[in-house]
Amino acid sequence: METRPLGDSGLTVTPLGLGLAALGRPAYITLGHAEDLARRYDVAAMERHAHAVLDAAWSAGVRYFDAARSYGRAEDFLGSWLRARGIAPNACTVGSKWGYIYTGGWRVDAEVHEVKDHTLLTLRRQFAESWERLDGYLDLYQIHSATEDSGVLDRAEVLDELARLKAGGHVRAIGLTLSGPDSARTLERASAIERDGQPLFDTVQATWNLLEPSLGPLLAHVRALGMGVLVKEALANGRLTPRSTAPDFAANRAVLEREAARLGCTIDQLALAAVLEQPWADCVLSGAATVEQLRSNVGALQVRLDAAARAALATLAEPPARYWATRAALRWQ
């Protein structure tokens, strides 16, 4: 898997990266998550499981890894794997995020799994925690789910601290991740923020998939300006996999199955291939929670869509408001 620049950030990534949202904590909103972990939630078992998926990713050529403070022990698992395998810091690129506090207590049935907090105090505390776990490896530090209602882009003290972290050499790049129907407005504002005459944000991590492609034109625009683009939720939290069995999705599933069969690939490979072929996408994150899923996802790199497939898949797009309402209703499992 070749490496490529992540915009003008100075970092390099592979076309496919691995996100650890489903590997670092017992519960997540991906369909079928409980089966992925075989309901084995003790810390040691989950660490071994995460290491096995990371091993498969490394063997496949993946060189970008993405964690967050709110992903339970994801940073711990990633850090212990990097050190155990003797991987040099310059052999891969590691990103993490701050702004959500994990409150799940290592329980699947927790009442609240994470709480957003975009204050300066939380930034400072969580950066110290990330640095402790990923010392020497942390390249990219991102605001986790910057939204208009969180007010993070209006907090000069937070933006100044992020600029200080980069200027002081603590991290090589600063980014933000987006979520929700107002993502375009947030990205427009973020791309205009400067410190010392330079853009503050080097990268953006955004949702783009066959069900929610609305941000595509803006992502192409900011990529042309030099911002690196990472794509998350390319499989729509499992909705673009065989696990999506909701009756109201049956027609869409039929389209996916038909085109996948015609092109000789799986549904997840088809959906990922549609993202990978976007010229503005520097790195598409796999959210694989098992070795088998990771290997299947990597197969998307060999899938080539044709005009008929693109036309058929374009019919799957949902109104953004409906997509985000559906996502918000997904059950932690």
C-alpha positions in Angstrom: 0.0 0.0 0.0 1.6 3.2 -1.1 1.9 6.2 1.2 0.8 9.7 0.2 0.8 13.2 1.7 -2.0 14.2 4.0 -2.7 17.5 2.4 0.0 20.0 3.2 0.3 18.8 6.8 3.7 17.2 6.3 2.3 13.9 7.4 2.0 10.8 5.2 -0.9 8.3 5.2 -1.9 5.2 3.4 -5.2 5.2 1.3 -6.7 3.0 4.0 -6.2 3.6 7.7 -7.5 1.9 10.8 -9.8 3.7 13.3 -10.0 2.2 16.8 -13.4 3.3 17.9 -14.7 -0.3 17.9 -11.6 -1.8 19.4 -10.9 0.2 22.6 -14.1 -0.2 24.6 -16.8 -2.8 25.1 -19.7 -0.9 23.5 -20.1 1.0 20.2 -22.8 1.8 17.8 -21.6 -0.4 14.9 -24.2 -3.0 13.9 -23.2 -6.4 15.3 -20.5 -5.0 17.6 -21.2 -7.5 20.4 -20.6 -10.5 18.1 -17.4 -8.9 16.9 -16.0 -9.0 20.4 -17.5 -12.4 21.1 -18.9 -10.7 24.3 -15.4 -11.0 25.9 -15.0 -7.7 27.6 -12.2 -8.2 30.1 -9.3 -5.7 29.4 -6.7 -8.3 28.7 -8.8 -10.1 26.2 -9.8 -6.9 24.4 -6.1 -5.8 24.2 -5.2 -9.1 22.6 -8.1 -8.8 20.2 -7.1 -5.2 19.3 -3.5 -6.3 18.8 -4.6 -9.0 16.4 -6.5 -6.6 14.3 -3.6 -4.1 14.4 -1.2 -6.9 13.3 -3.5 -7.7 10.3 -3.6 -4.1 9.4 0.1 -3.7 9.5 0.6 -6.8 7.4 -1.8 -5.4 4.9 0.3 -2.2 4.6 -1.9 0.1 6.7 0.3 2.9 8.1 -2.3 5.4 9.6 -3.9 4.6 13.0 -6.6 6.8 14.6 -7.7 6.8 18.2 -9.3 9.1 20.7 -9.5 9.7 24.5 -13.1 8.6 24.5 -12.4 5.3 22.8 -12.0 3.6 26.2 -8.5 2.1 26.2 -7.8 2.5 22.5 -4.7 4.7 23.1 -3.4 2.2 25.6 -3.9 -0.7 23.2 -2.4 1.2 20.3 0.6 2.3 22.4 1.3 -1.1 23.8 1.1 -2.7 20.3 3.5 -0.1 18.8 6.1 -0.7 21.5 5.6 -4.5 21.6 6.2 -4.8 17.9 9.1 -2.4 17.9 7.6 -0.1 15.4 9.6 3.1 14.9 7.7 6.4 15.3 8.6 7.4 11.7 7.3 4.1 10.3 3.7 5.1 10.7 1.4 8.1 11.4 -0.8 8.2 14.5 -3.7 10.5 15.2 -5.8 11.0 18.3 -8.5 13.3 19.5 -9.7 15.2 22.5 -13.0 16.6 23.5 -15.1 13.6 24.6 -14.8 12.1 28.1 -15.3 8.3 28.3 -18.0 7.7 30.9 -19.0 4.1 30.0 -17.2 2.5 32.9 -16.3 -0.5 30.7 -20.0 -1.5 30.6 -22.1 -2.3 27.5 -25.3 -1.1 29.3 -23.9 2.2 30.6 -26.5 4.9 30.6 -24.1 7.4 29.1 -21.0 6.3 27.2 -19.3 9.6 26.5 -19.8 13.3 27.3 -18.5 16.1 25.1 -16.4 18.8 26.8 -14.5 21.3 24.6 -13.0 23.4 27.3 -9.4 24.4 27.7 -9.1 22.4 31.0 -10.2 19.2 29.2 -7.9 19.9 26.3 -4.9 20.2 28.6 -5.8 17.2 30.7 -6.6 14.9 27.7 -3.5 15.9 25.8 -1.3 15.0 28.7 -3.2 11.6 28.9 -2.7 11.0 25.2 0.9 12.0 25.3 1.5 9.6 28.2 0.0 6.7 26.2 1.4 7.5 22.8 4.7 9.2 23.8 6.9 9.6 20.7 4.2 8.4 18.3 1.5 11.1 18.4 1.6 13.1 15.2 -1.9 14.5 14.7 -4.1 15.9 17.4 -7.8 16.6 16.5 -10.8 18.2 18.1 -13.3 15.4 18.5 -16.6 16.3 16.8 -16.3 20.0 16.5 -19.9 21.3 16.0 -21.6 24.7 16.1 -23.4 24.0 19.4 -20.2 22.9 21.2 -18.8 26.4 20.7 -15.2 25.2 20.4 -14.4 27.3 17.4 -15.4 30.4 19.4 -13.0 29.7 22.3 -9.9 31.6 21.5 -8.1 30.1 24.5 -8.6 26.6 23.1 -7.5 27.5 19.6 -4.4 29.3 21.0 -3.5 26.2 23.0 -3.8 24.0 19.9 -1.5 26.4 18.0 0.9 26.2 20.9 1.0 22.4 20.9 2.0 22.5 17.2 4.5 25.4 17.5 6.1 23.7 20.4 6.7 20.5 18.5 4.4 18.4 20.7 2.5 17.3 17.6 3.2 17.8 14.0 -0.3 18.7 12.9 -3.7 19.9 14.3 -7.0 18.8 12.9 -10.7 18.5 13.7 -13.4 15.9 13.1 -16.9 16.7 12.1 -20.3 15.2 12.9 -24.0 16.1 12.2 -26.0 18.0 9.5 -24.2 21.3 10.2 -20.7 19.9 9.3 -20.4 22.1 6.2 -20.8 25.3 8.2 -18.3 24.1 10.8 -15.7 23.2 8.2 -16.2 26.5 6.4 -15.5 28.4 9.6 -12.6 26.1 10.7 -10.8 26.4 7.3 -10.7 30.2 7.7 -9.2 30.2 11.2 -5.5 31.3 11.4 -2.8 31.7 13.9 0.4 33.7 13.1 -0.8 34.1 9.5 -1.2 30.4 8.9 -4.2 28.1 8.9 -4.7 26.6 12.3 -6.2 23.3 11.1 -4.0 21.1 8.9 -6.6 18.3 8.5 -10.2 17.5 8.7 -11.9 14.1 9.4 -15.4 13.9 8.1 -18.2 11.5 7.3 -18.6 10.6 3.6 -20.3 7.5 2.4 -22.9 6.3 -0.1 -25.8 7.3 2.2 -24.4 10.7 3.2 -22.2 12.2 0.4 -23.3 15.8 0.8 -20.0 17.2 2.1 -18.1 16.0 -1.0 -17.8 19.3 -2.8 -16.6 21.2 0.3 -14.1 18.5 1.1 -12.7 18.8 -2.5 -12.5 22.6 -1.9 -10.6 22.5 1.3 -8.3 19.7 0.0 -7.4 22.0 -2.9 -6.5 24.7 -0.3 -4.1 22.2 1.3 -6.1 20.7 4.1 -5.6 16.9 4.5 -8.8 14.9 4.3 -9.5 11.8 6.4 -12.8 10.0 5.8 -14.7 8.3 8.7 -17.8 6.1 8.8 -17.3 5.0 5.2 -19.6 2.0 6.0 -22.1 4.1 7.9 -21.6 2.3 11.2 -22.4 -1.1 9.5 -25.4 0.1 7.5 -23.4 -0.5 4.3 -22.6 -4.1 5.2 -24.6 -7.4 5.1 -25.6 -6.6 8.8 -28.0 -4.0 7.6 -31.3 -5.9 7.6 -33.8 -3.2 8.5 -36.9 -3.6 6.3 -36.8 0.0 5.2 -33.3 -0.5 3.8 -34.2 -3.6 1.7 -34.3 -1.7 -1.6 -30.9 -0.1 -1.0 -29.5 -3.5 0.1 -30.7 -5.0 -3.1 -28.8 -2.4 -5.1 -25.6 -3.0 -3.1 -25.9 -6.8 -3.5 -26.6 -6.6 -7.2 -23.6 -4.3 -8.0 -21.3 -6.2 -5.6 -22.1 -9.5 -7.4 -21.7 -7.9 -10.8 -18.2 -6.5 -9.8 -17.2 -9.7 -8.0 -16.7 -8.1 -4.5 -18.5 -7.9 -1.2 -20.9 -5.1 -0.1 -18.3 -3.5 2.3 -15.7 -3.5 -0.5 -18.1 -1.9 -2.9 -19.0 0.9 -0.4 -15.4 1.5 0.5 -14.3 1.5 -3.1 -16.7 4.4 -3.7 -15.0 6.4 -1.1 -11.4 5.4 -2.0 -11.9 6.7 -5.6 -12.8 10.2 -4.4 -9.7 12.3 -5.5 -9.9 14.5 -2.4 -9.8 11.6 0.1 -6.3 11.2 1.4 -7.1 8.4 3.8 -10.3 6.3 4.3 -10.6 4.8 7.8 -11.6 1.2 8.2 -13.6 0.7 11.4 -12.9 -3.0 11.4 -13.4 -4.8 14.7 -12.2 -8.2 13.6 -9.3 -9.5 11.5 -11.7 -10.9 8.9 -13.4 -7.5 8.5 -10.0 -5.8 8.2 -8.9 -8.2 5.5 -12.2 -7.7 3.6 -11.9 -3.9 3.8 -8.4 -4.0 2.4 -9.8 -5.9 -0.6 -11.7 -2.7 -1.6 -8.4 -1.3 -2.9 -8.7 -3.8 -5.8 -12.3 -2.9 -6.7 -12.8 -0.6 -9.7 -16.2 0.9 -10.1 -17.7 1.5 -13.6 -20.2 4.0 -14.8 -23.1 1.6 -14.2 -22.0 1.0 -10.6 -21.6 4.7 -9.9 -25.0 5.5 -11.3 -26.7 2.8 -9.3 -24.9 3.7 -6.1 -25.8 7.4 -6.4 -29.4 6.4 -5.8 -28.6 5.4 -2.2 -28.0 9.0 -0.9 -30.3 10.1 1.8 -31.2 13.6 2.9 -28.6 14.6 5.4 -31.1 15.3 8.2 -32.5 11.8 7.8 -29.1 10.2 7.7 -28.0 11.9 10.9 -31.3 11.2 12.7 -30.8 7.5 11.8 -27.3 7.5 13.1 -28.3 9.2 16.3 -30.8 6.4 16.9 -28.3 3.6 16.6 -28.0 1.6 19.8 -24.8 1.1 21.7 -24.1 -2.6 21.8 
